[in-house]
Structures are given as structure tokens and as C-alpha cells.
């Protein structure tokens, strides 16, 4: 794994960084150089709160290299409260307890590592929001 590339990507790996169009106000994730709605190049950085709703989920039993020690794990699509949809792993819950429609929040967790001598990659995942009575 290229350490320099990992270092450069770290801010976007641990935060939900996107773009807000200054012309039409559309929010996009991940960051873009041109607005998907009006094609303006007048974009500014936008950091999403990380709160959302799980739209769909699946349990992964056959993982790609680097993820094999994490199987089974849940992958899903989360609609952020600001609108964009994010693909991410769902954590801190047993796979059979995951439910479409549940409220989730972004957390930083270990994503993978390529080997014993390679760095551990951290990134965003989503976990269920604890209910407060």
C-alpha cells in the first residue's frame, strides 16, 4: 500500500466530505469538481453530519482480500439527512439485527489492512443510533 496516497486520502476516509454547489445549492457525495445538477464549477467543500437512514443492506460472507478477517459483515446504502446516498459498511450490530429504515450515524472504524507489515486503513462506517428514552 502506498503510504503517501493513504496519508493524502485520510481526511476523506474519516469524514463525509462532499460538495455544495454555490449556483443551485445541490449537495453531492463524494466531492465533485462540477455540479451534477446544473454543471456549475462553483463548488465549495461540505462536511456532512453523518446521520441517516439505512435504505438497503446485505450480509457479505465472501470478502475481498484485506477484509477476510471481518466476515460476515453488513454492507448497505445510507441516505444522509442532507440527501445524498452513501455506500458503507454497517457496524456495531449483529447481521440478523439489521433492519431497513433504521437510523444510523457515521463512525470511524478499521476498514482493512493488506498484511502484517502494511498500515491499517481507517474509514467511515455506520452504526445504529442508540435509542434514548
C-alpha positions as CSV (number, residue, x, y, z in Angstrom):
1,X,0.0,0.0,0.0
2,X,1.3,3.5,-0.9
3,X,1.7,5.3,2.4
4,X,1.8,8.8,0.7
5,X,-1.5,8.1,-1.0
6,X,-3.1,6.8,2.2
7,X,-2.0,9.9,4.0
8,X,-3.5,12.2,1.3
9,X,-6.8,10.4,1.4
10,X,-7.1,10.3,5.2
11,X,-9.3,13.3,5.6
12,X,-11.9,12.0,3.1
13,X,-11.6,8.5,4.6
14,X,-12.6,9.5,8.1
15,X,-15.1,12.3,7.3
16,X,-18.0,12.5,5.0
17,X,-16.7,15.2,2.7
18,X,-18.8,16.3,-0.2
19,X,-19.6,19.4,-2.3
20,X,-22.2,22.1,-2.2
21,X,-23.0,23.9,-5.4
22,X,-22.9,27.7,-5.0
23,X,-25.2,28.1,-8.0
24,X,-28.1,25.8,-7.2
25,X,-27.3,24.5,-3.7
26,X,-27.2,20.8,-4.5
27,X,-25.2,18.7,-2.1
28,X,-23.2,15.8,-3.5
29,X,-21.1,13.0,-2.1
30,X,-18.3,12.4,-2.6
31,X,-16.7,15.7,-3.6
32,X,-17.0,16.8,-7.2
33,X,-15.4,19.4,-9.4
34,X,-18.7,20.1,-11.3
35,X,-22.3,20.1,-10.1
36,X,-24.3,17.1,-11.2
37,X,-27.5,19.2,-11.4
38,X,-26.5,22.4,-13.2
39,X,-22.9,21.7,-14.4
40,X,-21.5,24.7,-12.5
41,X,-17.9,24.5,-11.4
42,X,-18.7,26.9,-8.5
43,X,-18.5,24.2,-5.7
44,X,-17.4,24.5,-2.1
45,X,-16.4,21.8,0.3
46,X,-19.2,20.5,2.5
47,X,-18.9,18.2,5.5
48,X,-22.0,16.0,6.1
49,X,-23.2,15.5,9.6
50,X,-23.2,11.7,9.3
51,X,-26.8,11.0,10.3
52,X,-29.0,9.0,8.0
53,X,-31.4,6.1,7.4
54,X,-30.4,2.6,6.1
55,X,-32.1,2.1,2.7
56,X,-30.9,-1.4,1.9
57,X,-28.4,-3.9,3.4
58,X,-26.8,-7.2,2.6
59,X,-24.6,-9.6,4.6
60,X,-21.2,-10.3,2.9
61,X,-19.8,-13.8,3.5
62,X,-17.1,-13.9,0.8
63,X,-14.9,-10.8,1.3
64,X,-12.3,-9.3,-0.9
65,X,-8.6,-9.6,0.1
66,X,-7.9,-7.5,3.2
67,X,-11.4,-7.9,4.6
68,X,-11.4,-11.7,5.2
69,X,-11.0,-11.3,9.0
70,X,-14.2,-9.3,9.1
71,X,-16.7,-11.7,7.6
72,X,-19.5,-11.8,7.8
73,X,-20.1,-8.1,7.6
74,X,-23.0,-5.9,6.5
75,X,-22.8,-3.5,3.6
76,X,-25.5,-1.0,2.9
77,X,-26.8,2.2,1.4
78,X,-27.5,5.0,3.7
79,X,-29.5,8.1,2.8
80,X,-27.9,11.0,4.7
81,X,-30.3,13.6,6.3
82,X,-28.9,16.1,3.8
83,X,-30.0,13.9,0.9
84,X,-27.0,12.1,-0.8
85,X,-26.8,8.3,-0.6
86,X,-23.6,6.7,0.7
87,X,-22.4,3.1,0.3
88,X,-20.7,1.8,3.5
89,X,-20.3,-1.0,6.0
90,X,-22.7,-1.2,8.9
91,X,-21.1,-1.9,12.2
92,X,-21.8,-2.4,15.9
93,X,-24.7,-4.7,15.3
94,X,-25.2,-8.4,14.5
95,X,-26.1,-9.0,10.8
96,X,-29.5,-10.6,11.7
97,X,-30.5,-7.5,13.7
98,X,-30.0,-5.0,10.8
99,X,-33.3,-3.5,9.6
100,X,-34.1,-1.4,6.6
101,X,-35.3,2.0,7.8
102,X,-33.2,2.1,10.9
103,X,-31.5,5.3,11.9
104,X,-27.7,5.2,11.7
105,X,-24.8,7.5,12.4
106,X,-21.3,7.7,10.9
107,X,-18.4,6.4,13.0
108,X,-14.7,5.9,12.2
109,X,-13.5,2.3,12.3
110,X,-10.9,0.0,10.9
111,X,-11.7,-0.8,7.3
112,X,-8.9,-3.2,6.3
113,X,-5.2,-3.9,6.1
114,X,-3.3,-5.7,3.4
115,X,-0.9,-7.6,5.6
116,X,1.1,-7.6,8.9
117,X,3.6,-5.1,7.6
118,X,1.1,-2.8,5.9
119,X,-0.8,0.1,7.6
120,X,-4.3,-0.3,8.9
121,X,-6.8,1.7,6.9
122,X,-9.4,3.6,8.8
123,X,-12.6,4.9,7.3
124,X,-16.2,5.7,7.9
125,X,-18.8,3.1,8.7
126,X,-22.4,3.5,10.0
127,X,-23.8,2.2,13.3
128,X,-27.3,2.1,14.6
129,X,-28.3,5.2,16.6
130,X,-28.9,4.3,20.2
131,X,-32.5,4.9,21.3
132,X,-32.7,7.4,24.2
133,X,-35.9,7.1,26.3
